[in-house]
Amino acid sequence: MSMLGISSPIYRPWNSAISFSVSVSRVPCCLAVEGERSKRAKGVVMSMEAGVGVMGTKLGMMSYFEADGEVVPVTVVGFKEGNIVTQIKTEATDGYNAVQVGYRRVRDRKLTKPEMGHLQKIGAIPIRHLQEFRLQTVDDFELNQRLLFDQLFKEGDLVDVSGTTIGKGFQGGIKRHNFKRGPMTHGSKSHRQLGSIGAGTTPGRVYKGKKMPGRMGGTKRKIRKLKIVKIDKDLNVLMIKGALPGKPGNLLRITPAKILGQNREL
């Protein structure tokens, strides 16, 4: 009805043959969201480690000479006070088996009261870094147990090393994604610009995952199957073949390597 009391005409679509079918779910929105969350939670499976590992500090790189004269580039990893078992999680109490390890002693005032309370329960020293190593069994571990790298690893072992890469800030496409630059002569004014990022009306948007300028580095990275070249107990260092993430002083997590056919099913 119009404002004057005259019935308004009914406007139909230009093509009456087209019919629209809309199905409305009567499931409450909150229940639907909870159902999706539960599905995702059940699908998440935490990967286990091939064995308990340790944390160390990257010291730098050097050249190591083998007995036959071969030169091997190695990264030297040092170990400060720490690598102490601070908590043992079991399936009965937490739903999974894991060992929490603490590394690098600090002053008391560097930690918060909850952190200090967590460590004081077992009488541990103030420790900066706490990380978990999920294992199949934790029967061989005790609280306040000190993990020694020379007992966990030996020369020739393969390890997985993870750490935070060097942050490089906001970078362009050339540095971040190895794009080619444009012509530098013949009147070209497009040298290091990104260029086209998609078509026009179709699709009318930029595809997700498009390589563009952005923040580079500063992310967690794991380097797999690196060989331990040398273990020096006197200097308390570990020499690992190849480059490791981060700059000198960076925190590294060293675990036994996962090898297909041996322990990769973990």
Salt bridges, closest charged atoms under 4 A:
GLU34 OE2 - ARG37 NH1 3.50
GLU49 OE2 - ARG253 NH2 2.99
GLU81 OE2 - ARG105 NH1 3.36
GLU132 OE2 - LYS89 NZ 2.43
ASP150 OD2 - LYS233 NZ 3.90
ASP157 OD1 - LYS154 NZ 3.27
